[in-house]
Amino acid sequence: MRIVRYELKEGKTKAKYGWLLGDKVGEIGGNVFGRYRRKDAETPLANVRLLAPSEPGKIVCVGRNYVEHAKELGNEIPKVPLIFLKPPSSIINPNDTIILPPQSAQVEHEAELVIVIGKRGRHITAENAKKHILGYTVGNDVTARDLQKSDGQWTRAKGFDTFCPFGPWIDTEFDPADAVLTCRVNGQMRQMASTRDMVFNVGVLVAYISSIMTLEPGDLIFTGTPSGVDELKDGDEVSVEIEGLGEIKNKVKAESR
């Protein structure tokens, strides 16, 4: 099942959870992370605006989880997952605009597979991780690279408003073992790799992170980016796609100083 959050393009409506059937959307009643009921898919997809498909309490990200990406930035491969947080205030929807802040002269894209937690858990084993995952979505861990290097820690570089696009839906049946992940800017390929190239796989990441903090329904885990990260400039359009999962596109605009 593909789960979406959406609002109707016409009229004032609250954001709703729904499910996709072809080019139609059906509302989901109840709690999408618990007991729920799917209503008939009757609303044309063209009549709705897709929103970020989860409202996470926290966004946990994994750094240097692809060997070639670590190498391109001159870093060693971590012996255990290297994690950091992005604030929920950085979230934007598919097709929203990424804003380049005046504090940075080098903002870059980072295409990533994103885990969406479906069941609360602490000290989850890698073998049981699947029971705690609702599904997967597509993300872009936008990063102010110059600030990441100058600050030494990554909160500012990763935390600007608009630096966390993800979507367009959560796929509950997606297999993350070996899917092609790509990023294009203005149609030009920048990043391409397979999720099988991750240093730490999905099960290991869920186990490691949940040994530190309780994972709650709706929380996100950004699983790391492959090599090929590069600068975003005013007027660009960046597209992140994962084979068999989906694609998100975002325009890029420089914030006036």
Wavefront OBJ file of the C-alpha trace (Angstrom):
o trace
v 0.000 0.000 0.000
v 1.126 3.541 -0.724
v 0.139 5.941 2.042
v -0.107 9.684 1.397
v -0.887 12.864 3.307
v -2.845 15.277 1.197
v -5.188 18.206 0.983
v -7.644 19.088 -1.734
v -6.472 21.768 -4.158
v -9.863 23.470 -4.067
v -11.574 24.514 -0.864
v -10.217 24.705 2.662
v -9.581 21.206 3.963
v -7.441 19.809 6.720
v -4.580 17.507 5.818
v -5.693 13.877 5.643
v -4.024 10.516 5.359
v -5.001 8.483 2.326
v -4.011 5.596 0.111
v -3.359 5.348 -3.601
v -5.108 3.116 -6.087
v -3.812 3.926 -9.547
v -4.507 7.628 -10.101
v -7.145 7.843 -7.340
v -6.845 8.663 -3.633
v -8.959 7.187 -0.863
v -9.145 8.634 2.640
v -7.835 6.618 5.579
v -9.951 6.861 8.711
v -8.546 6.205 12.178
v -4.838 6.003 13.033
v -2.575 5.096 10.124
v -0.015 3.838 12.667
v -2.594 1.688 14.463
v -6.201 0.790 13.703
v -7.533 2.351 10.535
v -10.054 1.861 7.755
v -9.510 2.551 4.075
v -12.340 4.352 2.345
v -12.978 3.943 -1.373
v -10.396 5.573 -3.642
v -12.554 8.065 -5.528
v -10.661 11.382 -5.574
v -8.485 11.951 -8.671
v -4.825 12.382 -7.772
v -4.800 15.498 -9.968
v -7.253 17.146 -7.550
v -5.046 16.849 -4.468
v -1.790 18.353 -3.235
v 0.542 15.745 -1.798
v 2.171 16.699 1.505
v 5.138 15.247 3.363
v 3.686 11.805 4.181
v 4.618 11.751 7.875
v 4.737 14.213 10.784
v 7.767 12.932 12.701
v 8.681 13.796 16.242
v 12.310 13.340 15.235
v 14.386 12.880 12.113
v 17.463 10.721 12.641
v 20.057 10.794 9.867
v 23.031 8.575 9.134
v 26.304 10.017 7.864
v 28.948 8.362 5.695
v 26.896 5.218 5.100
v 28.175 4.755 1.534
v 31.893 4.086 1.085
v 32.392 6.266 -1.996
v 30.592 9.246 -0.428
v 32.838 9.082 2.635
v 35.869 8.964 0.339
v 34.778 11.918 -1.814
v 34.683 14.132 1.290
v 37.975 12.751 2.589
v 36.449 10.890 5.534
v 37.010 7.448 7.003
v 34.267 4.816 7.049
v 32.609 4.788 10.504
v 32.991 1.614 12.561
v 29.471 2.146 13.944
v 26.663 4.233 12.414
v 27.346 7.964 12.585
v 24.050 9.650 13.462
v 22.739 13.199 13.752
v 19.354 14.929 13.876
v 17.446 17.290 11.600
v 14.657 19.389 13.161
v 11.056 18.783 12.035
v 10.924 22.497 11.145
v 13.192 21.711 8.173
v 10.478 19.591 6.478
v 8.922 20.672 3.206
v 6.493 18.898 0.895
v 7.151 17.401 -2.521
v 7.280 20.242 -5.084
v 7.896 22.899 -2.410
v 10.928 25.161 -2.820
v 14.321 24.616 -1.183
v 15.582 27.991 0.047
v 19.327 28.685 -0.074
v 20.156 30.631 3.109
v 22.470 33.666 2.948
v 24.709 32.154 5.659
v 25.988 29.482 3.247
v 27.833 29.661 -0.064
v 27.738 25.903 -0.717
v 24.407 24.098 -0.289
v 24.363 20.545 -1.653
v 21.845 17.776 -2.352
v 21.979 14.344 -0.697
v 19.623 11.710 -2.155
v 18.531 9.144 0.431
v 16.269 6.215 1.212
v 14.131 7.054 4.252
v 12.705 4.602 6.784
v 9.341 5.492 8.344
v 8.796 3.972 11.783
v 5.363 2.447 12.351
v 5.598 0.919 15.840
v 7.162 2.292 19.011
v 10.301 0.499 20.113
v 13.505 0.567 22.155
v 16.337 -1.966 21.946
v 14.904 -3.403 18.723
v 16.983 -6.214 17.252
v 18.030 -6.133 13.613
v 15.994 -9.309 13.081
v 12.841 -7.641 14.444
v 13.340 -4.266 12.757
v 10.799 -4.991 10.021
v 8.024 -5.275 12.629
v 8.661 -1.653 13.632
v 8.816 -0.202 10.110
v 5.671 1.141 8.454
v 7.397 1.599 5.115
v 9.828 3.685 3.092
v 9.927 7.009 1.284
v 12.336 9.198 -0.735
v 14.334 11.994 0.908
v 16.857 14.741 0.245
v 19.155 15.598 3.174
v 19.970 19.113 1.970
v 23.264 20.258 3.518
v 25.201 23.518 3.830
v 28.571 21.871 3.195
v 30.718 24.875 4.042
v 29.008 25.265 7.415
v 29.289 21.527 8.081
v 33.052 21.810 7.632
v 33.492 25.055 9.584
v 31.229 24.187 12.524
v 32.592 20.717 13.235
v 29.125 19.561 14.312
v 26.257 19.442 11.875
v 23.157 20.994 13.431
v 23.325 24.303 11.577
v 24.424 22.770 8.266
v 21.550 20.284 8.241
v 18.855 22.204 10.069
v 17.818 25.198 7.956
v 14.149 25.554 7.078
v 13.345 23.699 3.796
v 16.377 21.352 4.149
v 14.252 18.193 4.540
v 12.081 17.372 1.502
v 10.648 13.857 1.493
v 7.773 11.912 -0.078
v 5.722 11.598 -2.153
v 4.282 8.637 -0.224
v 5.134 5.821 2.174
v 5.335 2.434 0.445
v 4.601 -0.363 2.918
v 5.712 -3.168 0.584
v 8.972 -1.713 -0.733
v 12.059 -3.931 -0.527
v 15.091 -1.779 0.401
v 17.713 -4.469 -0.207
v 18.777 -3.520 -3.749
v 17.144 -0.501 -5.369
v 18.768 2.135 -7.592
v 18.927 5.577 -6.015
v 19.468 8.604 -8.264
v 19.635 12.375 -8.061
v 19.342 14.712 -11.018
v 19.717 18.484 -11.124
v 18.083 20.174 -14.120
v 17.873 16.722 -15.678
v 21.608 16.023 -15.344
v 22.602 12.928 -13.358
v 24.545 13.718 -10.202
v 24.184 10.634 -7.988
v 23.501 6.974 -8.750
v 24.027 3.922 -6.561
v 22.212 0.917 -5.162
v 20.896 0.661 -1.624
v 22.869 -2.590 -1.395
v 25.988 -0.406 -1.194
v 25.059 0.909 2.266
v 27.705 0.165 4.909
v 25.004 -0.447 7.556
v 21.716 -1.898 6.309
v 18.211 -1.017 7.439
v 18.018 -3.631 10.187
v 21.340 -2.608 11.704
v 20.390 1.085 11.621
v 17.069 0.527 13.394
v 18.769 -1.654 16.009
v 21.601 0.808 16.639
v 19.433 3.928 16.816
v 16.824 2.271 19.044
v 19.597 1.271 21.465
v 20.079 5.014 22.058
v 16.587 6.502 21.785
v 13.011 5.254 21.644
v 11.654 5.251 18.104
v 8.083 6.485 17.811
v 5.469 6.019 15.069
v 6.078 8.521 12.305
v 9.768 9.040 13.079
v 12.123 9.103 10.096
v 15.544 7.566 9.561
v 17.515 9.000 6.631
v 19.880 6.160 5.713
v 22.762 8.058 4.102
v 23.699 9.272 0.638
v 25.959 7.874 -2.117
v 28.767 9.755 -3.849
v 28.134 12.564 -6.301
v 26.869 15.268 -3.940
v 27.184 18.701 -5.512
v 26.088 22.294 -5.226
v 22.540 23.583 -5.673
v 22.080 27.019 -7.198
v 19.282 29.542 -7.531
v 16.830 28.410 -10.223
v 17.788 24.730 -10.148
v 15.314 21.853 -10.001
v 16.503 18.816 -8.041
v 14.930 15.387 -8.459
v 15.545 12.381 -6.198
v 14.230 8.999 -7.326
v 14.382 5.482 -5.951
v 13.602 2.638 -8.320
v 10.235 1.085 -7.503
v 9.524 3.574 -4.720
v 8.959 7.069 -6.096
v 10.377 10.473 -6.957
v 10.371 13.925 -5.383
v 11.131 17.171 -7.183
v 11.908 20.555 -5.655
v 12.801 23.927 -7.099
v 15.706 25.850 -5.572
v 15.653 29.562 -4.746
v 18.177 31.841 -3.074
v 16.903 33.730 -0.044
v 17.348 37.466 -0.332
v 19.891 38.795 2.144
l 1 2 3 4 5 6 7 8 9 10 11 12 13 14 15 16 17 18 19 20 21 22 23 24 25 26 27 28 29 30 31 32 33 34 35 36 37 38 39 40 41 42 43 44 45 46 47 48 49 50 51 52 53 54 55 56 57 58 59 60 61 62 63 64 65 66 67 68 69 70 71 72 73 74 75 76 77 78 79 80 81 82 83 84 85 86 87 88 89 90 91 92 93 94 95 96 97 98 99 100 101 102 103 104 105 106 107 108 109 110 111 112 113 114 115 116 117 118 119 120 121 122 123 124 125 126 127 128 129 130 131 132 133 134 135 136 137 138 139 140 141 142 143 144 145 146 147 148 149 150 151 152 153 154 155 156 157 158 159 160 161 162 163 164 165 166 167 168 169 170 171 172 173 174 175 176 177 178 179 180 181 182 183 184 185 186 187 188 189 190 191 192 193 194 195 196 197 198 199 200 201 202 203 204 205 206 207 208 209 210 211 212 213 214 215 216 217 218 219 220 221 222 223 224 225 226 227 228 229 230 231 232 233 234 235 236 237 238 239 240 241 242 243 244 245 246 247 248 249 250 251 252 253 254 255 256 257
